[in-house]
């Protein structure tokens, strides 16, 4: 009986392959930069790091035409440290994405480890692509860029509008709803205007508290460049649940813009400020500059300068698009940072 079932399954697969067409694309990003930071109270740090403008990665993606306007889709993607060749997560081969799905004119349904809409949206809310030392939103926000065990839906674009919904299962054996996460996002893009909002609610491991993170903002292309405005609001004030105070939020604001000097060269600047909603003041300010030069459609040179001014108990510092060597100042201290990097797409 088992042999008959196996033979039947093989026959179905072979019959389907006559009409179905599939493709596999190997793609990736290599982004490496030299960085220098000077943090008050801790001193100078010079590094060569991976992932300043975009995180270095290698991936596989593809689609199979199943007929009737339906496709099977998938992505496998792993992060790499281009400065050392190491995996960003030695416990996972594909730590960034590992999902399979179905797409049609009604949208796409995905199952597996996926990027959150917040991670995708922050890159569109400032001229620093939500990364580099210059992105105040990235430096001061606390959110999860991707989740395991996700059921995700991405709608088709309808008159400029697109919706995204994700639900991450906690997969606990008890009755707790710990680690479950819900994410909703809406975007509008028409002509020079982009608007977006993404909000997530993630339960702690015991299910007794929740961590919320929201990004909102937009951008407008004025002809010679783009203007941006972004807001982050979240109650993830620390790495452990005990530090996440119910009703206490941190809010970050960012305004930035760029100017295209030519078809290949762009300069930009930004200003960000953050305000704490707790009894402990943790305010911060930052000014940032960026310069970008497209050597080709795939190769980009970039440089940034940023100056962070913490106040009272705040000790924010610079981040990037991937895990980096962080130079953290003493509470209330300033940080200066300079980057020179190259990013290549393949």
Secondary structure, DSSP 8 states (H G I E B T S, - for coil): -HHHHHHHHHHHHHHHHHH-EEEEEEEEEEEEEEEEEEETTTEEEEEEEE-SSS--EEEEEEEEEEETTEEEEEEEEEEB-TTT--BS-TT-SSSSEEEEEEEETTEEEEEEEEE-HHHHHHTTSSTTTT-TTT-HHHHH----SEEEEEEEEE---BTTEEEEEEEE----SSS--TT-EEEEEEEEEETTEEEEEEEEEEE-TTSS-EEEEEEEEEEEE-SSSEEEEEEEEE---SSSGGG--TT--EEEEEEEEEEESSSSEEEEEEEEEEEE-SSS---EEEEEEEEEEESSSSEEEEEEEEEEEE-TT-------SS--------TT-EEEEEEEEEEEE-
